[in-house]
Amino acid sequence: MANRNANKRETDWLKAITEYINVFGLGVLYPGYDERTDMQRHHVVGKSAKNNKIHIGYWFVNPIPFDLHDAGSDHPLNVTYHKNKFKAEYGNETSIYNNLYCGMRSAGYEEYLPPDDVYYAIMNTGA
């Protein structure tokens, strides 16, 4: 699948995720990371992914603590290298995404949330 750049709505969503984590911290999604905001954006199924012909790649993004995502990290729960251990500790990636989505909605970020069809396509990925 050919790569494409994020459109304005998708870019605004990515920026809103960063802002939300900077305000509330990673602890809202990852127990033990309460005071931390050092994260990387994890494109769960890849930037160019579609599900049911709906582009979800730039929308299906989880903020993940740096040490749990960075390719240079040897953390035993790093999602890049130990996906099953990560999932056992923090849940599957659609659950993390849903928690992010609900938290951002509750915190007043409604204007940045994905359209409903995109949200449902993400929830149906099984990731």
N, CA, C and O atoms as CSV, one atom per row, in Angstrom:
chain,resi,resn,atom,element,x,y,z
A,1,MET,N,N,0.850,-1.174,0.000
A,1,MET,CA,C,0.000,0.000,0.000
A,1,MET,C,C,0.898,1.240,0.000
A,1,MET,O,O,1.857,1.313,0.768
A,2,ALA,N,N,0.593,2.192,-0.841
A,2,ALA,CA,C,1.399,3.401,-0.953
A,2,ALA,C,C,1.243,4.277,0.285
A,2,ALA,O,O,0.149,4.431,0.829
A,3,ASN,N,N,2.351,4.838,0.706
A,3,ASN,CA,C,2.301,5.766,1.830
A,3,ASN,C,C,1.675,7.077,1.390
A,3,ASN,O,O,1.780,7.473,0.229
A,4,ARG,N,N,1.031,7.735,2.320
A,4,ARG,CA,C,0.479,9.061,2.072
A,4,ARG,C,C,0.748,9.884,3.315
A,4,ARG,O,O,0.955,9.338,4.399
A,5,ASN,N,N,0.745,11.185,3.159
A,5,ASN,CA,C,0.933,12.063,4.301
A,5,ASN,C,C,-0.377,12.230,5.053
A,5,ASN,O,O,-1.460,12.086,4.484
A,6,ALA,N,N,-0.264,12.531,6.324
A,6,ALA,CA,C,-1.450,12.795,7.133
A,6,ALA,C,C,-2.131,14.070,6.639
A,6,ALA,O,O,-1.466,15.038,6.268
A,7,ASN,N,N,-3.467,14.057,6.639
A,7,ASN,CA,C,-4.191,15.272,6.296
A,7,ASN,C,C,-4.300,16.169,7.539
A,7,ASN,O,O,-3.818,15.798,8.609
A,8,LYS,N,N,-4.916,17.323,7.407
A,8,LYS,CA,C,-4.975,18.280,8.523
A,8,LYS,C,C,-5.687,17.710,9.739
A,8,LYS,O,O,-5.203,17.865,10.861
A,9,ARG,N,N,-6.821,17.056,9.545
A,9,ARG,CA,C,-7.551,16.476,10.689
A,9,ARG,C,C,-6.709,15.428,11.402
A,9,ARG,O,O,-6.680,15.371,12.632
A,10,GLU,N,N,-6.027,14.604,10.625
A,10,GLU,CA,C,-5.174,13.578,11.229
A,10,GLU,C,C,-3.999,14.212,11.969
A,10,GLU,O,O,-3.642,13.772,13.062
A,11,THR,N,N,-3.405,15.234,11.384
A,11,THR,CA,C,-2.301,15.942,12.034
A,11,THR,C,C,-2.777,16.601,13.329
A,11,THR,O,O,-2.083,16.557,14.345
A,12,ASP,N,N,-3.950,17.205,13.288
A,12,ASP,CA,C,-4.508,17.820,14.503
A,12,ASP,C,C,-4.746,16.772,15.584
A,12,ASP,O,O,-4.514,17.034,16.764
A,13,TRP,N,N,-5.207,15.587,15.189
A,13,TRP,CA,C,-5.408,14.477,16.134
A,13,TRP,C,C,-4.081,14.086,16.787
A,13,TRP,O,O,-4.010,13.919,18.004
A,14,LEU,N,N,-3.042,13.943,15.981
A,14,LEU,CA,C,-1.735,13.560,16.517
A,14,LEU,C,C,-1.217,14.619,17.499
A,14,LEU,O,O,-0.667,14.279,18.546
A,15,LYS,N,N,-1.391,15.877,17.165
A,15,LYS,CA,C,-0.971,16.962,18.066
A,15,LYS,C,C,-1.804,16.949,19.345
A,15,LYS,O,O,-1.279,17.190,20.432
A,16,ALA,N,N,-3.100,16.669,19.218
A,16,ALA,CA,C,-3.974,16.627,20.395
A,16,ALA,C,C,-3.589,15.496,21.336
A,16,ALA,O,O,-3.664,15.656,22.554
A,17,ILE,N,N,-3.176,14.356,20.790
A,17,ILE,CA,C,-2.706,13.249,21.632
A,17,ILE,C,C,-1.521,13.714,22.465
A,17,ILE,O,O,-1.480,13.488,23.674
A,18,THR,N,N,-0.562,14.361,21.822
A,18,THR,CA,C,0.626,14.847,22.529
A,18,THR,C,C,0.241,15.852,23.610
A,18,THR,O,O,0.750,15.788,24.729
A,19,GLU,N,N,-0.649,16.771,23.280
A,19,GLU,CA,C,-1.085,17.754,24.269
A,19,GLU,C,C,-1.775,17.072,25.452
A,19,GLU,O,O,-1.496,17.394,26.607
A,20,TYR,N,N,-2.659,16.147,25.166
A,20,TYR,CA,C,-3.385,15.423,26.215
A,20,TYR,C,C,-2.405,14.720,27.163
A,20,TYR,O,O,-2.553,14.811,28.382
A,21,ILE,N,N,-1.420,14.032,26.619
A,21,ILE,CA,C,-0.437,13.329,27.456
A,21,ILE,C,C,0.408,14.332,28.228
A,21,ILE,O,O,0.745,14.079,29.384
A,22,ASN,N,N,0.759,15.455,27.627
A,22,ASN,CA,C,1.530,16.476,28.344
A,22,ASN,C,C,0.746,17.055,29.519
A,22,ASN,O,O,1.338,17.439,30.527
A,23,VAL,N,N,-0.565,17.119,29.400
A,23,VAL,CA,C,-1.411,17.638,30.479
A,23,VAL,C,C,-1.686,16.576,31.537
A,23,VAL,O,O,-1.563,16.850,32.731
A,24,PHE,N,N,-2.053,15.378,31.122
A,24,PHE,CA,C,-2.528,14.355,32.059
A,24,PHE,C,C,-1.507,13.273,32.394
A,24,PHE,O,O,-1.679,12.554,33.378
A,25,GLY,N,N,-0.460,13.145,31.605
A,25,GLY,CA,C,0.564,12.150,31.863
A,25,GLY,C,C,0.206,10.781,31.299
A,25,GLY,O,O,-0.953,10.489,31.005
A,26,LEU,N,N,1.223,9.962,31.159
A,26,LEU,CA,C,1.043,8.620,30.614
A,26,LEU,C,C,0.338,7.671,31.580
A,26,LEU,O,O,-0.146,6.616,31.171
A,27,GLY,N,N,0.279,8.038,32.848
A,27,GLY,CA,C,-0.379,7.199,33.841
A,27,GLY,C,C,-1.854,6.981,33.579
A,27,GLY,O,O,-2.435,6.033,34.108
A,28,VAL,N,N,-2.480,7.837,32.770
A,28,VAL,CA,C,-3.897,7.632,32.441
A,28,VAL,C,C,-4.083,6.384,31.594
A,28,VAL,O,O,-5.186,5.843,31.513
A,29,LEU,N,N,-3.009,5.924,30.964
A,29,LEU,CA,C,-3.068,4.718,30.133
A,29,LEU,C,C,-2.178,3.589,30.638
A,29,LEU,O,O,-2.450,2.416,30.381
A,30,TYR,N,N,-1.120,3.942,31.353
A,30,TYR,CA,C,-0.123,2.958,31.768
A,30,TYR,C,C,0.181,3.125,33.254
A,30,TYR,O,O,0.878,4.066,33.636
A,31,PRO,N,N,-0.327,2.236,34.094
A,31,PRO,CA,C,-0.039,2.325,35.532
A,31,PRO,C,C,1.473,2.374,35.782
A,31,PRO,O,O,2.247,1.649,35.156
A,32,GLY,N,N,1.864,3.233,36.699
A,32,GLY,CA,C,3.277,3.385,37.028
A,32,GLY,C,C,3.980,4.476,36.238
A,32,GLY,O,O,5.143,4.778,36.506
A,33,TYR,N,N,3.303,5.066,35.279
A,33,TYR,CA,C,3.879,6.127,34.458
A,33,TYR,C,C,3.199,7.469,34.745
A,33,TYR,O,O,3.137,8.335,33.873
A,34,ASP,N,N,2.699,7.633,35.949
A,34,ASP,CA,C,1.879,8.787,36.311
A,34,ASP,C,C,2.533,10.142,36.052
A,34,ASP,O,O,1.879,11.045,35.530
A,35,GLU,N,N,3.762,10.297,36.394
A,35,GLU,CA,C,4.425,11.599,36.278
A,35,GLU,C,C,5.169,11.767,34.962
A,35,GLU,O,O,5.873,12.758,34.769
A,36,ARG,N,N,5.022,10.818,34.065
A,36,ARG,CA,C,5.829,10.848,32.839
A,36,ARG,C,C,5.024,11.284,31.624
A,36,ARG,O,O,3.830,11.007,31.511
A,37,THR,N,N,5.710,11.975,30.721
A,37,THR,CA,C,5.099,12.406,29.464
A,37,THR,C,C,5.983,12.052,28.267
A,37,THR,O,O,5.647,12.375,27.128
A,38,ASP,N,N,7.116,11.389,28.525
A,38,ASP,CA,C,8.040,11.027,27.440
A,38,ASP,C,C,7.467,9.845,26.664
A,38,ASP,O,O,7.497,8.704,27.127
A,39,MET,N,N,6.952,10.137,25.494
A,39,MET,CA,C,6.274,9.097,24.733
A,39,MET,C,C,6.626,9.163,23.269
A,39,MET,O,O,7.160,10.158,22.779
A,40,GLN,N,N,6.318,8.085,22.582
A,40,GLN,CA,C,6.382,8.032,21.132
A,40,GLN,C,C,5.001,7.629,20.630
A,40,GLN,O,O,4.262,6.921,21.312
A,41,ARG,N,N,4.669,8.083,19.446
A,41,ARG,CA,C,3.387,7.708,18.843
A,41,ARG,C,C,3.559,6.374,18.136
A,41,ARG,O,O,4.417,6.217,17.267
A,42,HIS,N,N,2.733,5.427,18.522
A,42,HIS,CA,C,2.779,4.087,17.943
A,42,HIS,C,C,1.625,3.934,16.958
A,42,HIS,O,O,0.462,3.891,17.360
A,43,HIS,N,N,1.944,3.854,15.675
A,43,HIS,CA,C,0.933,3.615,14.641
A,43,HIS,C,C,0.671,2.114,14.648
A,43,HIS,O,O,1.422,1.335,14.061
A,44,VAL,N,N,-0.382,1.732,15.308
A,44,VAL,CA,C,-0.628,0.334,15.667
A,44,VAL,C,C,-0.632,-0.595,14.452
A,44,VAL,O,O,-0.036,-1.671,14.503
A,45,VAL,N,N,-1.279,-0.208,13.386
A,45,VAL,CA,C,-1.355,-1.071,12.207
A,45,VAL,C,C,-0.625,-0.464,11.001
A,45,VAL,O,O,-0.788,-0.925,9.871
A,46,GLY,N,N,0.169,0.562,11.251
A,46,GLY,CA,C,0.911,1.229,10.184
A,46,GLY,C,C,0.205,2.482,9.700
A,46,GLY,O,O,-1.023,2.567,9.723
A,47,LYS,N,N,0.986,3.443,9.266
A,47,LYS,CA,C,0.455,4.747,8.863
A,47,LYS,C,C,-0.501,4.679,7.674
A,47,LYS,O,O,-1.412,5.501,7.573
A,48,SER,N,N,-0.316,3.738,6.794
A,48,SER,CA,C,-1.137,3.696,5.579
A,48,SER,C,C,-2.278,2.680,5.674
A,48,SER,O,O,-2.923,2.383,4.669
A,49,ALA,N,N,-2.528,2.151,6.855
A,49,ALA,CA,C,-3.523,1.085,7.013
A,49,ALA,C,C,-4.951,1.549,6.752
A,49,ALA,O,O,-5.324,2.694,7.011
A,50,LYS,N,N,-5.733,0.604,6.226
A,50,LYS,CA,C,-7.173,0.772,6.036
A,50,LYS,C,C,-7.863,-0.427,6.672
A,50,LYS,O,O,-7.280,-1.506,6.779
A,51,ASN,N,N,-9.085,-0.233,7.085
A,51,ASN,CA,C,-9.951,-1.335,7.500
A,51,ASN,C,C,-11.323,-1.055,6.902
A,51,ASN,O,O,-11.884,0.023,7.095
A,52,ASN,N,N,-11.853,-2.019,6.183
A,52,ASN,CA,C,-13.125,-1.833,5.470
A,52,ASN,C,C,-13.102,-0.583,4.584
A,52,ASN,O,O,-14.070,0.175,4.525
A,53,LYS,N,N,-11.976,-0.390,3.899
A,53,LYS,CA,C,-11.774,0.719,2.955
A,53,LYS,C,C,-11.712,2.095,3.619
A,53,LYS,O,O,-11.798,3.117,2.938
A,54,ILE,N,N,-11.564,2.126,4.930
A,54,ILE,CA,C,-11.484,3.379,5.676
A,54,ILE,C,C,-10.048,3.560,6.154
A,54,ILE,O,O,-9.491,2.680,6.811
A,55,HIS,N,N,-9.449,4.708,5.820
A,55,HIS,CA,C,-8.087,4.997,6.282
A,55,HIS,C,C,-8.093,5.130,7.804
A,55,HIS,O,O,-8.799,5.972,8.361
A,56,ILE,N,N,-7.301,4.293,8.466
A,56,ILE,CA,C,-7.212,4.361,9.931
A,56,ILE,C,C,-5.787,4.565,10.421
A,56,ILE,O,O,-5.573,4.808,11.608
A,57,GLY,N,N,-4.823,4.472,9.537
A,57,GLY,CA,C,-3.418,4.476,9.931
A,57,GLY,C,C,-2.967,5.649,10.774
A,57,GLY,O,O,-2.268,5.460,11.770
A,58,TYR,N,N,-3.354,6.861,10.394
A,58,TYR,CA,C,-2.956,8.037,11.172
A,58,TYR,C,C,-3.887,8.291,12.346
A,58,TYR,O,O,-3.593,9.126,13.201
A,59,TRP,N,N,-4.994,7.587,12.396
A,59,TRP,CA,C,-5.927,7.720,13.518
A,59,TRP,C,C,-5.653,6.679,14.597
A,59,TRP,O,O,-5.796,6.969,15.785
A,60,PHE,N,N,-5.264,5.481,14.202
A,60,PHE,CA,C,-5.045,4.403,15.171
A,60,PHE,C,C,-3.632,4.513,15.710
A,60,PHE,O,O,-2.727,3.772,15.324
A,61,VAL,N,N,-3.477,5.463,16.614
A,61,VAL,CA,C,-2.180,5.794,17.204
A,61,VAL,C,C,-2.312,5.777,18.713
A,61,VAL,O,O,-3.191,6.423,19.285
A,62,ASN,N,N,-1.432,5.034,19.344
A,62,ASN,CA,C,-1.373,5.030,20.806
A,62,ASN,C,C,-0.098,5.724,21.259
A,62,ASN,O,O,0.979,5.452,20.729
A,63,PRO,N,N,-0.212,6.619,22.234
A,63,PRO,CA,C,1.001,7.178,22.828
A,63,PRO,C,C,1.576,6.110,23.753
A,63,PRO,O,O,0.881,5.600,24.633
A,64,ILE,N,N,2.818,5.784,23.554
A,64,ILE,CA,C,3.444,4.724,24.361
A,64,ILE,C,C,4.686,5.306,25.015
A,64,ILE,O,O,5.459,6.012,24.367
A,65,PRO,N,N,4.886,5.011,26.312
A,65,PRO,CA,C,6.103,5.500,26.970
A,65,PRO,C,C,7.341,5.148,26.144
A,65,PRO,O,O,7.440,4.063,25.572
A,66,PHE,N,N,8.268,6.084,26.097
A,66,PHE,CA,C,9.466,5.946,25.275
A,66,PHE,C,C,10.118,4.578,25.461
A,66,PHE,O,O,10.422,3.901,24.479
A,67,ASP,N,N,10.335,4.167,26.709
A,67,ASP,CA,C,11.051,2.915,26.945
A,67,ASP,C,C,10.241,1.673,26.576
A,67,ASP,O,O,10.799,0.581,26.472
A,68,LEU,N,N,8.935,1.828,26.378
A,68,LEU,CA,C,8.101,0.698,25.979
A,68,LEU,C,C,7.883,0.646,24.469
A,68,LEU,O,O,7.179,-0.235,23.975
A,69,HIS,N,N,8.489,1.591,23.729
A,69,HIS,CA,C,8.293,1.620,22.277
A,69,HIS,C,C,9.582,1.766,21.490
A,69,HIS,O,O,9.717,1.153,20.431
A,70,ASP,N,N,10.519,2.545,21.959
A,70,ASP,CA,C,11.710,2.864,21.179
A,70,ASP,C,C,12.495,1.613,20.803
A,70,ASP,O,O,12.709,0.723,21.627
A,71,ALA,N,N,12.912,1.563,19.561
A,71,ALA,CA,C,13.657,0.404,19.061
A,71,ALA,C,C,14.986,0.207,19.790
A,71,ALA,O,O,15.516,-0.904,19.806
A,72,GLY,N,N,15.530,1.261,20.392
A,72,GLY,CA,C,16.790,1.149,21.119
A,72,GLY,C,C,16.637,0.734,22.575
A,72,GLY,O,O,17.631,0.574,23.283
A,73,SER,N,N,15.408,0.559,23.022
A,73,SER,CA,C,15.159,0.197,24.416
A,73,SER,C,C,15.171,-1.322,24.598
A,73,SER,O,O,14.662,-2.068,23.760
A,74,ASP,N,N,15.756,-1.755,25.696
A,74,ASP,CA,C,15.749,-3.193,25.994
A,74,ASP,C,C,14.763,-3.534,27.112
A,74,ASP,O,O,14.907,-4.560,27.776
A,75,HIS,N,N,13.761,-2.675,27.321
A,75,HIS,CA,C,12.752,-2.919,28.345
A,75,HIS,C,C,12.043,-4.242,28.052
A,75,HIS,O,O,11.694,-4.503,26.901
A,76,PRO,N,N,11.825,-5.074,29.060
A,76,PRO,CA,C,11.209,-6.389,28.827
A,76,PRO,C,C,9.753,-6.327,28.343
A,76,PRO,O,O,9.213,-7.337,27.893
A,77,LEU,N,N,9.114,-5.152,28.432
A,77,LEU,CA,C,7.740,-5.007,27.948
A,77,LEU,C,C,7.647,-4.142,26.689
A,77,LEU,O,O,6.559,-3.704,26.316
A,78,ASN,N,N,8.773,-3.898,26.042
A,78,ASN,CA,C,8.802,-3.075,24.841
A,78,ASN,C,C,7.897,-3.690,23.775
A,78,ASN,O,O,8.095,-4.834,23.366
A,79,VAL,N,N,6.908,-2.927,23.331
A,79,VAL,CA,C,5.919,-3.428,22.373
A,79,VAL,C,C,6.550,-3.782,21.026
A,79,VAL,O,O,6.029,-4.634,20.306
A,80,THR,N,N,7.649,-3.148,20.686
A,80,THR,CA,C,8.320,-3.419,19.426
A,80,THR,C,C,8.879,-4.838,19.379
A,80,THR,O,O,8.857,-5.489,18.334
A,81,TYR,N,N,9.380,-5.312,20.523
A,81,TYR,CA,C,10.038,-6.615,20.572
A,81,TYR,C,C,9.270,-7.669,21.373
A,81,TYR,O,O,9.465,-8.867,21.166
A,82,HIS,N,N,8.413,-7.237,22.271
A,82,HIS,CA,C,7.734,-8.173,23.188
A,82,HIS,C,C,6.234,-7.858,23.236
A,82,HIS,O,O,5.682,-7.575,24.300
A,83,LYS,N,N,5.592,-7.912,22.080
A,83,LYS,CA,C,4.195,-7.501,21.971
A,83,LYS,C,C,3.279,-8.275,22.933
A,83,LYS,O,O,2.406,-7.679,23.564
A,84,ASN,N,N,3.469,-9.576,23.047
A,84,ASN,CA,C,2.596,-10.371,23.918
A,84,ASN,C,C,2.782,-10.023,25.393
A,84,ASN,O,O,1.810,-9.994,26.147
A,85,LYS,N,N,4.000,-9.764,25.805
A,85,LYS,CA,C,4.249,-9.353,27.193
A,85,LYS,C,C,3.650,-7.972,27.453
A,85,LYS,O,O,3.063,-7.727,28.507
A,86,PHE,N,N,3.803,-7.083,26.486
A,86,PHE,CA,C,3.204,-5.749,26.593
A,86,PHE,C,C,1.692,-5.869,26.760
A,86,PHE,O,O,1.109,-5.246,27.647
A,87,LYS,N,N,1.064,-6.668,25.909
A,87,LYS,CA,C,-0.390,-6.848,25.961
A,87,LYS,C,C,-0.833,-7.490,27.276
A,87,LYS,O,O,-1.876,-7.132,27.823
A,88,ALA,N,N,-0.054,-8.423,27.773
A,88,ALA,CA,C,-0.400,-9.067,29.051
A,88,ALA,C,C,-0.390,-8.054,30.189
A,88,ALA,O,O,-1.183,-8.158,31.125
A,89,GLU,N,N,0.496,-7.086,30.109
A,89,GLU,CA,C,0.617,-6.071,31.162
A,89,GLU,C,C,-0.387,-4.934,31.013
A,89,GLU,O,O,-0.978,-4.498,32.001
A,90,TYR,N,N,-0.585,-4.452,29.792
A,90,TYR,CA,C,-1.359,-3.228,29.582
A,90,TYR,C,C,-2.666,-3.418,28.799
A,90,TYR,O,O,-3.452,-2.477,28.681
A,91,GLY,N,N,-2.903,-4.598,28.273
A,91,GLY,CA,C,-4.111,-4.857,27.493
A,91,GLY,C,C,-3.838,-4.741,26.008
A,91,GLY,O,O,-2.766,-4.306,25.588
A,92,ASN,N,N,-4.830,-5.139,25.218
A,92,ASN,CA,C,-4.622,-5.069,23.764
A,92,ASN,C,C,-4.664,-3.618,23.298
A,92,ASN,O,O,-5.098,-2.724,24.025
A,93,GLU,N,N,-4.211,-3.413,22.089
A,93,GLU,CA,C,-4.018,-2.042,21.612
A,93,GLU,C,C,-5.322,-1.316,21.325
A,93,GLU,O,O,-5.370,-0.089,21.411
A,94,THR,N,N,-6.380,-2.042,20.987
A,94,THR,CA,C,-7.661,-1.363,20.817
A,94,THR,C,C,-8.217,-0.921,22.165
A,94,THR,O,O,-8.886,0.109,22.241
A,95,SER,N,N,-7.959,-1.669,23.222
A,95,SER,CA,C,-8.391,-1.254,24.565
A,95,SER,C,C,-7.661,0.006,25.007
A,95,SER,O,O,-8.270,0.924,25.557
A,96,ILE,N,N,-6.355,0.048,24.766
A,96,ILE,CA,C,-5.576,1.243,25.101
A,96,ILE,C,C,-6.107,2.432,24.304
A,96,ILE,O,O,-6.284,3.524,24.844
A,97,TYR,N,N,-6.357,2.208,23.019
A,97,TYR,CA,C,-6.883,3.274,22.166
A,97,TYR,C,C,-8.247,3.752,22.667
A,97,TYR,O,O,-8.504,4.954,22.724
A,98,ASN,N,N,-9.106,2.819,23.025
A,98,ASN,CA,C,-10.428,3.197,23.519
A,98,ASN,C,C,-10.316,4.018,24.808
A,98,ASN,O,O,-11.059,4.981,24.996
A,99,ASN,N,N,-9.398,3.641,25.685
A,99,ASN,CA,C,-9.178,4.422,26.912
A,99,ASN,C,C,-8.686,5.829,26.575
A,99,ASN,O,O,-9.116,6.807,27.186
A,100,LEU,N,N,-7.791,5.922,25.607
A,100,LEU,CA,C,-7.316,7.235,25.151
A,100,LEU,C,C,-8.479,8.051,24.591
A,100,LEU,O,O,-8.669,9.208,24.965
A,101,TYR,N,N,-9.243,7.453,23.707
A,101,TYR,CA,C,-10.390,8.111,23.075
A,101,TYR,C,C,-11.377,8.624,24.123
A,101,TYR,O,O,-11.791,9.782,24.074
A,102,CYS,N,N,-11.752,7.767,25.065
A,102,CYS,CA,C,-12.716,8.152,26.108
A,102,CYS,C,C,-12.149,9.228,27.022
A,102,CYS,O,O,-12.861,10.154,27.410
A,103,GLY,N,N,-10.873,9.110,27.368
A,103,GLY,CA,C,-10.234,10.118,28.206
A,103,GLY,C,C,-10.177,11.470,27.525
A,103,GLY,O,O,-10.431,12.502,28.148
A,104,MET,N,N,-9.844,11.462,26.249
A,104,MET,CA,C,-9.767,12.721,25.517
A,104,MET,C,C,-11.155,13.331,25.342
A,104,MET,O,O,-11.314,14.550,25.406
A,105,ARG,N,N,-12.143,12.495,25.124
A,105,ARG,CA,C,-13.519,13.005,25.016
A,105,ARG,C,C,-13.933,13.657,26.333
A,105,ARG,O,O,-14.493,14.753,26.333
A,106,SER,N,N,-13.664,12.994,27.448
A,106,SER,CA,C,-14.024,13.529,28.770
A,106,SER,C,C,-13.279,14.810,29.101
A,106,SER,O,O,-13.788,15.670,29.820
A,107,ALA,N,N,-12.060,14.931,28.568
A,107,ALA,CA,C,-11.220,16.096,28.871
A,107,ALA,C,C,-11.464,17.272,27.921
A,107,ALA,O,O,-10.782,18.292,28.023
A,108,GLY,N,N,-12.426,17.147,26.997
A,108,GLY,CA,C,-12.765,18.269,26.143
A,108,GLY,C,C,-12.078,18.310,24.794
A,108,GLY,O,O,-12.006,19.369,24.171
A,109,TYR,N,N,-11.575,17.188,24.337
A,109,TYR,CA,C,-10.889,17.138,23.041
A,109,TYR,C,C,-11.793,16.613,21.925
A,109,TYR,O,O,-11.296,16.080,20.933
A,110,GLU,N,N,-13.113,16.757,22.072
A,110,GLU,CA,C,-14.056,16.187,21.109
A,110,GLU,C,C,-13.779,16.603,19.670
A,110,GLU,O,O,-13.917,15.795,18.752
A,111,GLU,N,N,-13.391,17.855,19.470
A,111,GLU,CA,C,-13.200,18.348,18.099
A,111,GLU,C,C,-12.068,17.641,17.368
A,111,GLU,O,O,-11.995,17.698,16.141
A,112,TYR,N,N,-11.183,16.975,18.106
A,112,TYR,CA,C,-10.043,16.300,17.492
A,112,TYR,C,C,-10.256,14.806,17.300
A,112,TYR,O,O,-9.480,14.156,16.599
A,113,LEU,N,N,-11.288,14.258,17.909
A,113,LEU,CA,C,-11.527,12.816,17.836
A,113,LEU,C,C,-11.810,12.383,16.402
A,113,LEU,O,O,-12.294,13.175,15.593
A,114,PRO,N,N,-11.510,11.133,16.094
A,114,PRO,CA,C,-11.781,10.650,14.739
A,114,PRO,C,C,-13.279,10.587,14.458
A,114,PRO,O,O,-14.087,10.481,15.380
A,115,PRO,N,N,-13.641,10.652,13.187
A,115,PRO,CA,C,-15.042,10.462,12.820
A,115,PRO,C,C,-15.521,9.079,13.301
A,115,PRO,O,O,-14.722,8.160,13.482
A,116,ASP,N,N,-16.821,8.956,13.499
A,116,ASP,CA,C,-17.367,7.699,14.021
A,116,ASP,C,C,-17.010,6.492,13.164
A,116,ASP,O,O,-16.674,5.438,13.703
A,117,ASP,N,N,-17.075,6.622,11.842
A,117,ASP,CA,C,-16.759,5.465,10.994
A,117,ASP,C,C,-15.313,5.028,11.174
A,117,ASP,O,O,-15.021,3.833,11.123
A,118,VAL,N,N,-14.407,5.968,11.383
A,118,VAL,CA,C,-13.004,5.648,11.622
A,118,VAL,C,C,-12.858,4.956,12.980
A,118,VAL,O,O,-12.174,3.939,13.093
A,119,TYR,N,N,-13.497,5.507,14.000
A,119,TYR,CA,C,-13.445,4.904,15.336
A,119,TYR,C,C,-13.909,3.445,15.289
A,119,TYR,O,O,-13.242,2.561,15.827
A,120,TYR,N,N,-15.045,3.200,14.651
A,120,TYR,CA,C,-15.574,1.830,14.590
A,120,TYR,C,C,-14.698,0.912,13.754
A,120,TYR,O,O,-14.569,-0.270,14.070
A,121,ALA,N,N,-14.099,1.428,12.703
A,121,ALA,CA,C,-13.158,0.630,11.907
A,121,ALA,C,C,-11.943,0.242,12.743
A,121,ALA,O,O,-11.439,-0.875,12.632
A,122,ILE,N,N,-11.476,1.160,13.574
A,122,ILE,CA,C,-10.357,0.856,14.466
A,122,ILE,C,C,-10.747,-0.203,15.484
A,122,ILE,O,O,-10.000,-1.153,15.713
A,123,MET,N,N,-11.912,-0.043,16.094
A,123,MET,CA,C,-12.353,-0.995,17.110
A,123,MET,C,C,-12.567,-2.398,16.545
A,123,MET,O,O,-12.540,-3.382,17.284
A,124,ASN,N,N,-12.780,-2.483,15.225
A,124,ASN,CA,C,-13.000,-3.783,14.580
A,124,ASN,C,C,-11.735,-4.407,13.994
A,124,ASN,O,O,-11.821,-5.398,13.269
A,125,THR,N,N,-10.575,-3.851,14.291
A,125,THR,CA,C,-9.338,-4.414,13.739
A,125,THR,C,C,-8.903,-5.678,14.471
A,125,THR,O,O,-8.214,-6.522,13.899
A,126,GLY,N,N,-9.300,-5.810,15.727
A,126,GLY,CA,C,-8.837,-6.957,16.512
A,126,GLY,C,C,-7.430,-6.808,17.030
A,126,GLY,O,O,-6.869,-7.756,17.577
A,127,ALA,N,N,-6.848,-5.634,16.869
A,127,ALA,CA,C,-5.451,-5.412,17.306
A,127,ALA,C,C,-5.365,-5.286,18.814
A,127,ALA,O,O,-4.277,-5.098,19.357
